[in-house]
Amino acid sequence: MKVRVDPERCQGHTLCAMVAPEVFRLDEVDGHSSAVHEDVPADQEETASEAAHSCPERAITVWGDR
């Protein structure tokens, strides 16, 4: 599974990092999110999907096999 955060859509709500702190990191300046790695570790796939669904801006895309 892969994950990506659209920097144009992310508004820095930080929900993704609260749900999946191992998958997403927050910018120290503006709080915007980015993926730690595009390839999500197998043990983090479920939380990465939950984080994508929690994003009010729908800025997170997940794709690939689970």
N, C-alpha and C positions, 0 to 999 in steps of 0.2 A: 504494500500500500504506500502511496505517496501523498504528500500534503503540501499545500501552497497557500500563502496568505497574500491577497491582492492589496498592495500598499495604498492603492487609490481608494479602496472601499473601507479599509480598516479605520475605525474612529477611536481606537484605544479604549474600548470598554473593559478590557482585560479579562473577560469571562473565559476565553480560551485557555489562558495561562492558569487560571484558577482550577479549571476542570482537568487540564492536561499539562502540568508544569514541566514534565520531561520532554514534551513535544514542542511547546511554544515558549519563546522568550520575549520579553518586553523591552522596548527601547527605553533607556534611562531618561531621555529628554522628553519625549512626547507620549510614551506609553504604548505606542503602536506595536503590534505583534509581528513576529516572523517565525518561521519554522526553524527549529534547532537544526534539523536535517530534513531534506526532502523525502528520504526514505524513512518511513516510520518503523521502529522496531516492532516485531510481532507482538510483544507483550504490551504495547502501547496503542495498538490499532483501535481497540474499542473506545478508549478515552479520547483519541484523536477524532473519531467520528462524533462522539458526544460533544466535543468542543466545537466542531463545525456546525452542529445543529444548534448550539447555544449562541452562536454569533448573530446579534441582531442586524448586522449589516450584510450578512451572507458573504463575508469576505474570504472565507476559508473553503478551499476546494480539496476534496479527497478523491482519489481514484486508484484503480488497480485492485488486484486480488486481496481478499481478506483471509 
